[in-house]
Amino acid sequence: MCAYRVVTASFRQRRKMLRQSLKELITAEDLVLSDHWATKRPESLSPKEFLALTRELYAGRLPGDDTEESRRTAQEQKPNVWRGSLKLQ
């Protein structure tokens, strides 16, 4: 799903660098685009490069990422729900 969003946003505007075409996605999802990718144009990237870009943008947020940071982020996103036992009369 993340890769789809990155590819779609990349090609939304014609002849733009990734810095410009991904600006809305990066701002909305609080992502960081490195200088390595910022000056590239989407039409010059291979499918493997799009996957690498997606992994870098969503580092620690993708399903299957099992890093300490991703576990901490997932824990912070869980709602605090009290699951005490209720006694019914």
Backbone as a printed PyTorch tensor [residue, N CA C, xyz], in Angstrom:
tensor([[[  0.8250,  -1.1900,   0.0000],
         [  0.0000,   0.0000,   0.0000],
         [  0.8720,   1.2580,   0.0000]],

        [[  1.9310,   1.2610,   0.7910],
         [  2.8180,   2.4280,   0.8410],
         [  3.4940,   2.6450,  -0.5060]],

        [[  3.9250,   1.5650,  -1.1500],
         [  4.5920,   1.6870,  -2.4490],
         [  3.6340,   2.2690,  -3.4830]],

        [[  2.3850,   1.8620,  -3.4210],
         [  1.3770,   2.3950,  -4.3420],
         [  1.2380,   3.9050,  -4.1620]],

        [[  1.1820,   4.3560,  -2.9190],
         [  1.0640,   5.7960,  -2.6490],
         [  2.2840,   6.5600,  -3.1640]],

        [[  3.4710,   5.9970,  -2.9760],
         [  4.7030,   6.6610,  -3.4260],
         [  4.7280,   6.7560,  -4.9500]],

        [[  4.4230,   5.6620,  -5.6360],
         [  4.4440,   5.6620,  -7.1050],
         [  3.3780,   6.6080,  -7.6530]],

        [[  2.1730,   6.5450,  -7.1030],
         [  1.0880,   7.4140,  -7.5700],
         [  1.4360,   8.8870,  -7.3850]],

        [[  1.9270,   9.2370,  -6.2170],
         [  2.2980,  10.6330,  -5.9550],
         [  3.4640,  11.0690,  -6.8400]],

        [[  4.3850,  10.1590,  -7.1200],
         [  5.5580,  10.4910,  -7.9390],
         [  5.1690,  10.8870,  -9.3550]],

        [[  4.1780,  10.1970,  -9.9130],
         [  3.7830,  10.4430, -11.2970],
         [  2.5870,  11.3840, -11.4300]],

        [[  2.1170,  11.9270, -10.3430],
         [  0.9480,  12.8090, -10.3880],
         [  1.2390,  14.0810, -11.1940]],

        [[  2.4450,  14.5840, -11.1110],
         [  2.8270,  15.7930, -11.8470],
         [  3.8720,  15.4230, -12.8930]],

        [[  3.7370,  15.9710, -14.0790],
         [  4.6690,  15.6390, -15.1560],
         [  5.9910,  16.3700, -15.0060]],

        [[  7.0620,  15.6570, -15.3270],
         [  8.4130,  16.2170, -15.4110],
         [  8.8520,  16.9670, -14.1630]],

        [[  8.5060,  16.4550, -13.0160],
         [  8.9240,  17.0630, -11.7540],
         [  9.9010,  16.1300, -11.0570]],

        [[ 10.7650,  16.7150, -10.2630],
         [ 11.6550,  15.9100,  -9.4310],
         [ 10.8570,  15.3650,  -8.2540]],

        [[ 11.3640,  14.2830,  -7.6730],
         [ 10.6630,  13.6620,  -6.5490],
         [ 10.4540,  14.6360,  -5.3930]],

        [[ 11.3770,  15.5490,  -5.2040],
         [ 11.2460,  16.5440,  -4.1310],
         [  9.9070,  17.2720,  -4.2390]],

        [[  9.5510,  17.6450,  -5.4640],
         [  8.3180,  18.3950,  -5.6820],
         [  7.0960,  17.4770,  -5.7370]],

        [[  7.2080,  16.3660,  -6.4430],
         [  6.0360,  15.5120,  -6.6240],
         [  5.6280,  14.7750,  -5.3460]],

        [[  6.5640,  14.5300,  -4.4380],
         [  6.2390,  13.8330,  -3.1870],
         [  6.0040,  14.7860,  -2.0100]],

        [[  6.0670,  16.0830,  -2.2710],
         [  5.9660,  17.0700,  -1.1890],
         [  4.6900,  16.8900,  -0.3540]],

        [[  3.5550,  16.7160,  -1.0010],
         [  2.2810,  16.5670,  -0.2790],
         [  2.2710,  15.3000,   0.5750]],

        [[  2.7340,  14.1870,   0.0280],
         [  2.7900,  12.9230,   0.7650],
         [  3.7400,  13.0250,   1.9510]],

        [[  4.8870,  13.6170,   1.7310],
         [  5.8940,  13.7530,   2.7880],
         [  5.3660,  14.6100,   3.9330]],

        [[  4.6920,  15.6900,   3.5880],
         [  4.1340,  16.5740,   4.6100],
         [  2.9950,  15.8920,   5.3650]],

        [[  2.0980,  15.2440,   4.6350],
         [  0.9260,  14.6170,   5.2510],
         [  1.2970,  13.4760,   6.1870]],

        [[  2.3250,  12.7090,   5.8320],
         [  2.6700,  11.5320,   6.6240],
         [  3.9350,  11.7220,   7.4560]],

        [[  4.4270,  12.9320,   7.5140],
         [  5.6010,  13.2650,   8.3240],
         [  6.7980,  12.3730,   7.9690]],

        [[  7.1320,  12.3540,   6.6690],
         [  8.2370,  11.5420,   6.1640],
         [  9.4280,  12.4370,   5.8550]],

        [[ 10.5850,  11.8110,   5.6380],
         [ 11.8050,  12.5540,   5.3020],
         [ 12.3700,  11.9850,   4.0030]],

        [[ 12.5680,  12.8590,   3.0250],
         [ 13.1350,  12.4710,   1.7370],
         [ 14.6000,  12.8890,   1.7090]],

        [[ 15.4930,  11.9270,   1.5210],
         [ 16.9290,  12.2390,   1.5060],
         [ 17.3120,  12.9420,   0.2050]],

        [[ 18.4330,  13.6210,   0.2310],
         [ 18.9310,  14.3310,  -0.9490],
         [ 19.2100,  13.3740,  -2.1060]],

        [[ 19.5360,  12.1360,  -1.7690],
         [ 19.8030,  11.1220,  -2.7970],
         [ 18.6050,  10.9780,  -3.7400]],

        [[ 17.4000,  10.9970,  -3.2060],
         [ 16.1880,  10.8120,  -4.0020],
         [ 15.5930,  12.1360,  -4.4860]],

        [[ 15.8400,  13.2120,  -3.7920],
         [ 15.1540,  14.4830,  -4.0440],
         [ 15.3040,  14.9990,  -5.4710]],

        [[ 16.4540,  14.8080,  -6.0830],
         [ 16.7000,  15.3680,  -7.4160],
         [ 16.4510,  14.3800,  -8.5530]],

        [[ 15.9620,  13.2060,  -8.2380],
         [ 15.6660,  12.2200,  -9.2880],
         [ 14.2540,  12.4400,  -9.8180]],

        [[ 14.0600,  12.0380, -11.0610],
         [ 12.7330,  12.1080, -11.6700],
         [ 12.1240,  10.7060, -11.6530]],

        [[ 10.8210,  10.6060, -11.4180],
         [ 10.2060,   9.2760, -11.2860],
         [ 10.3700,   8.3990, -12.5240]],

        [[ 10.3600,   8.9970, -13.7120],
         [ 10.4740,   8.1900, -14.9290],
         [ 11.8470,   7.5480, -15.0780]],

        [[ 12.8280,   8.0080, -14.3130],
         [ 14.1730,   7.4310, -14.3950],
         [ 14.3920,   6.2870, -13.3970]],

        [[ 13.4090,   6.0230, -12.5360],
         [ 13.5660,   4.9820, -11.5160],
         [ 13.0090,   3.6450, -11.9830]],

        [[ 13.6810,   2.5810, -11.5860],
         [ 13.2010,   1.2270, -11.8590],
         [ 12.2350,   0.8180, -10.7440]],

        [[ 11.4750,  -0.2530, -10.9410],
         [ 10.5990,  -0.7320,  -9.8640],
         [ 11.3650,  -1.0300,  -8.5680]],

        [[ 12.5620,  -1.5950,  -8.6870],
         [ 13.3690,  -1.8770,  -7.4910],
         [ 13.7420,  -0.5900,  -6.7650]],

        [[ 14.0300,   0.4470,  -7.5340],
         [ 14.3760,   1.7260,  -6.9150],
         [ 13.1700,   2.3420,  -6.2080]],

        [[ 11.9730,   2.1650,  -6.7740],
         [ 10.7690,   2.6550,  -6.0890],
         [ 10.5590,   1.9220,  -4.7670]],

        [[ 10.8400,   0.6320,  -4.7490],
         [ 10.7280,  -0.1200,  -3.4920],
         [ 11.7610,   0.3550,  -2.4790]],

        [[ 12.9760,   0.6270,  -2.9470],
         [ 14.0150,   1.1410,  -2.0440],
         [ 13.6230,   2.5140,  -1.5000]],

        [[ 13.0650,   3.3580,  -2.3610],
         [ 12.5960,   4.6760,  -1.9340],
         [ 11.4970,   4.5390,  -0.8850]],

        [[ 10.5500,   3.6460,  -1.1280],
         [  9.4550,   3.4260,  -0.1760],
         [  9.9850,   2.9290,   1.1570]],

        [[ 10.9200,   1.9760,   1.1200],
         [ 11.5040,   1.4630,   2.3690],
         [ 12.2020,   2.5760,   3.1470]],

        [[ 12.8990,   3.4500,   2.4300],
         [ 13.5970,   4.5460,   3.1020],
         [ 12.6050,   5.5570,   3.6880]],

        [[ 11.5800,   5.8980,   2.9180],
         [ 10.5940,   6.8640,   3.4100],
         [  9.8420,   6.3430,   4.6320]],

        [[  9.4520,   5.0730,   4.5670],
         [  8.6390,   4.4820,   5.6320],
         [  9.4610,   3.5920,   6.5570]],

        [[ 10.7190,   3.8800,   6.7250],
         [ 11.5950,   3.0660,   7.5770],
         [ 10.9840,   2.9020,   8.9660]],

        [[ 10.8320,   1.6530,   9.3860],
         [ 10.2810,   1.3650,  10.7060],
         [  8.7720,   1.4040,  10.7670]],

        [[  8.1190,   1.7610,   9.6640],
         [  6.6550,   1.8590,   9.6680],
         [  5.9940,   0.7850,   8.8190]],

        [[  6.7830,   0.0500,   8.0480],
         [  6.2190,  -0.9600,   7.1640],
         [  5.9410,  -2.2510,   7.9150]],

        [[  4.8990,  -2.9820,   7.5130],
         [  4.6490,  -4.2820,   8.1350],
         [  5.8630,  -5.1900,   7.9530]],

        [[  6.2450,  -5.8670,   8.9960],
         [  7.4020,  -6.7450,   8.9360],
         [  8.6770,  -6.0910,   9.4180]],

        [[  8.6700,  -4.7740,   9.5710],
         [  9.8250,  -4.0940,  10.1510],
         [  9.8470,  -4.4420,  11.6270]],

        [[ 10.8790,  -5.0860,  12.0560],
         [ 10.9240,  -5.5330,  13.4460],
         [ 12.1020,  -4.8820,  14.1590]],

        [[ 12.1680,  -3.5940,  14.0490],
         [ 13.2320,  -2.8740,  14.7360],
         [ 12.6930,  -2.3180,  16.0420]],

        [[ 13.5770,  -1.9450,  16.9110],
         [ 13.1590,  -1.3620,  18.1950],
         [ 12.3210,  -0.1120,  17.9590]],

        [[ 12.7200,   0.6860,  16.9800],
         [ 11.9860,   1.9210,  16.6890],
         [ 10.5710,   1.6240,  16.2010]],

        [[ 10.4140,   0.6110,  15.3400],
         [  9.0800,   0.2950,  14.8380],
         [  8.1930,  -0.2560,  15.9420]],

        [[  8.7650,  -1.0480,  16.8620],
         [  7.9600,  -1.5530,  17.9840],
         [  7.5340,  -0.4060,  18.8820]],

        [[  8.4380,   0.5270,  19.1310],
         [  8.1230,   1.6790,  19.9700],
         [  7.0370,   2.5290,  19.3030]],

        [[  7.1630,   2.7470,  17.9910],
         [  6.1740,   3.5340,  17.2620],
         [  4.8160,   2.8490,  17.2970]],

        [[  4.7940,   1.5370,  17.0870],
         [  3.5340,   0.8000,  17.1260],
         [  2.9110,   0.8660,  18.5110]],

        [[  3.7250,   0.7790,  19.5380],
         [  3.2240,   0.8430,  20.9100],
         [  2.6280,   2.2190,  21.1970]],

        [[  3.2640,   3.2640,  20.6960],
         [  2.7680,   4.6230,  20.9140],
         [  1.4530,   4.8590,  20.1870]],

        [[  1.2280,   4.1680,  19.0740],
         [  0.0170,   4.3690,  18.2930],
         [ -1.1700,   3.5930,  18.8390]],

        [[ -0.9300,   2.6290,  19.7050],
         [ -2.0330,   1.8640,  20.2750],
         [ -2.8260,   2.7510,  21.2210]],

        [[ -4.1300,   2.6840,  21.1320],
         [ -4.9270,   3.4770,  22.0670],
         [ -4.8360,   2.8870,  23.4690]],

        [[ -4.8780,   3.7540,  24.4370],
         [ -4.8760,   3.3060,  25.8230],
         [ -6.3020,   2.9360,  26.2060]],

        [[ -6.5240,   1.6690,  26.3620],
         [ -7.8590,   1.1820,  26.6910],
         [ -7.7780,   0.4240,  28.0000]],

        [[ -8.6610,   0.7680,  28.9130],
         [ -8.7090,   0.0680,  30.1860],
         [ -9.5420,  -1.1800,  29.9980]],

        [[ -8.9760,  -2.3100,  30.3300],
         [ -9.6740,  -3.5780,  30.1490],
         [ -9.8870,  -4.2510,  31.4990]],

        [[-10.4670,  -3.5380,  32.4020],
         [-10.7460,  -4.0990,  33.7210],
         [-11.9820,  -4.9800,  33.6730]],

        [[-12.1100,  -5.8190,  34.6230],
         [-13.2880,  -6.6890,  34.6510],
         [-14.4570,  -5.9170,  35.2460]],

        [[-15.5750,  -6.0500,  34.6040],
         [-16.7920,  -5.3980,  35.0750],
         [-17.6800,  -6.4530,  35.7240]],

        [[-18.1840,  -6.1440,  36.8660],
         [-19.0750,  -7.0840,  37.5500],
         [-20.5080,  -6.7080,  37.2320]],

        [[-21.1910,  -7.6460,  36.6520],
         [-22.5970,  -7.4290,  36.3360],
         [-23.4530,  -7.9880,  37.4590]],

        [[-24.4910,  -7.2870,  37.8000],
         [-25.3680,  -7.7660,  38.8770],
         [-26.6500,  -8.3000,  38.3330]]])
